[in-house]
Amino acid sequence: MPRYAHIIGWGKYVPPNILTNADLAKKVDTTDEWIRERTGIHQRHIASAKETTALLALHAAREAVEVADVNPQDIDLVIVATATPEYLFPATACLVQNALGAERAGAFDLEAGCSGFVYALATATALIRSEMYNTVLVVGAETLSRILDWSDRATCVLFGDGAGAVMVRGSDQPGGILSTILGSDGSGGELLMVPGGGSKHPAGPDTVLSKQHFVKMNGREVYRFATRVMAQAARQAVDKAGWQLDQIDLFLPHQANVRIIDSAAKSLKIPPEKVFVNLERYGNTSAASIPIALCEALDTGKIKPGSNLVMVGFGAGLTWASCAIKWTAPQPGTPAPQRAAVSRLRYIWSGIKSFGFQLSRHIDAAVSKTIDGIERKPSEE
């Protein structure tokens, strides 16, 4: 009997700090009108100094666990798609796995730029279909603000921080993730990259002074690539699922540029009401953009059981990825604000418990040391 991979839980998190176009205009030579006309972006969320990729990922993951009503002990694998990991190693996924208490789960990071979430979703689907795993947590999380040159208006106006997560589980019920398409063209690798910090240009005074640890992008060429590949990848996923284009109920594209999204929708003949866009409030959150969009589409009632969804991403590599999904999960029973509040309370409580555990260990060690010292002290008698 065929095995199907279904999304049974979802969650998102964005930092509370908002940076508007007007705010950016005070830092760099740009205007609100210039940014809106060329990108469609009005504002973006920016992580504070204490908010890291792992922390954002954990917030989103906890909400996905809550919605799915899954015991973390039942999670088989954690995949975090990110271009801005917590560290070079260990993997950010390992940190999330530990914080969740998913003690049975394997964990690894996946780096495919802005296509990363759909790449990770495809990986989870293949592992579930093969019956290697049954329950996989997939997270897309980014703190792109950490690698932006805030004096470069060609890049700093585009990106934001955030995280989105889904819980994927195997089932005999038909539906779920029906098809996935992955592609790459490494000849375009230099069009969108962070040159410094790897084995070719190790971190050092020269790479720091020459700003090689910031995003470098040939915007014109990336735009041309994206407008070509978005529609192509969507068609391939639709064909592989056995659908026609007019059967798409909701198109969930990577949120990079509204003109790219409009071009893809026009090519696919998808009407505006079937295209989900939230770019204006978040900017390009890379691997987090599609899962954040999915969560918002669910919260606003645009997705119902039986809906046909198509997700398409493109990014550094150059890479692209798409998938077709027959939605089977029920609509969220708890409104988004309440789910977010529950997620934050669970996170705080987890931190309190963790702090208490560490404190008890220190107290236990101190008491044991004292007792050991007393026992070894020579008797005065």
PEFEN-V834642 format. One record per backbone hydrogen bond with DSSP energy under -0.5 kcal/mol. CO is the residue of the C=O (numbers start at 1). NH is the residue of the N-H. If there is no record, write none. Layout:
co = {CO;CO}
nh = {NH;NH}
This chain:
co = {4;4;5;6;6;9;11;13;17;18;19;20;21;22;23;24;24;28;31;32;33;34;35;35;35;36;39;42;44;45;48;50;52;53;54;55;56;57;58;59;60;61;62;63;64;65;65;71;72;76;77;78;79;79;80;80;81;91;91;92;93;94;95;96;97;97;98;101;102;106;108;110;110;112;113;113;115;116;117;118;119;120;121;122;123;124;125;126;127;127;128;134;135;135;136;136;137;138;139;139;140;142;143;144;145;147;148;149;151;152;152;153;155;155;158;162;163;164;165;166;166;167;167;168;169;171;176;176;179;181;183;185;186;188;189;191;193;195;201;204;205;206;207;208;211;212;216;217;218;219;220;221;222;223;224;225;226;228;229;230;231;232;233;234;235;236;237;238;238;239;244;245;250;250;251;251;252;254;257;258;259;260;261;262;263;264;265;265;266;269;271;272;274;274;275;278;278;279;280;280;283;284;285;286;288;289;290;291;292;293;294;295;296;297;297;298;304;307;307;308;308;309;310;311;312;313;315;315;318;319;320;321;322;323;324;324;325;325;326;327;335;336;337;338;339;340;341;342;343;344;345;346;347;348;349;350;351;352;353;354;355;356;357;358;359;360;361;362;363;364;365;366;367;368;369;370;371;372;373}
nh = {6;171;177;8;169;167;165;163;46;20;44;24;25;26;26;27;28;30;35;36;37;38;39;40;41;40;258;21;19;161;51;52;56;57;58;59;60;61;62;63;64;65;66;67;68;69;70;74;75;106;137;108;81;139;82;110;141;94;95;96;97;98;99;100;101;102;101;103;105;78;80;82;112;115;112;116;119;120;121;122;123;124;125;126;127;128;129;130;132;133;131;170;76;77;138;168;79;166;81;141;164;162;146;147;148;215;150;152;153;155;156;157;158;159;284;142;13;140;11;138;168;8;9;136;6;4;178;326;324;322;320;188;189;191;192;218;216;198;197;208;209;210;212;211;214;196;193;219;222;223;224;225;226;227;228;229;230;232;233;234;235;236;237;238;239;240;241;242;243;242;247;248;252;310;253;276;312;256;261;262;263;264;265;266;267;268;269;270;269;271;274;275;251;276;277;281;282;283;42;43;285;160;288;289;292;293;294;295;296;297;298;299;300;302;303;301;307;309;327;249;250;325;252;323;254;321;318;319;185;315;183;313;181;311;178;179;309;327;176;306;339;340;341;342;343;344;345;346;347;348;349;350;351;352;353;354;355;356;357;358;359;360;361;362;363;364;365;366;367;368;369;370;371;372;373;374;375;376;377}
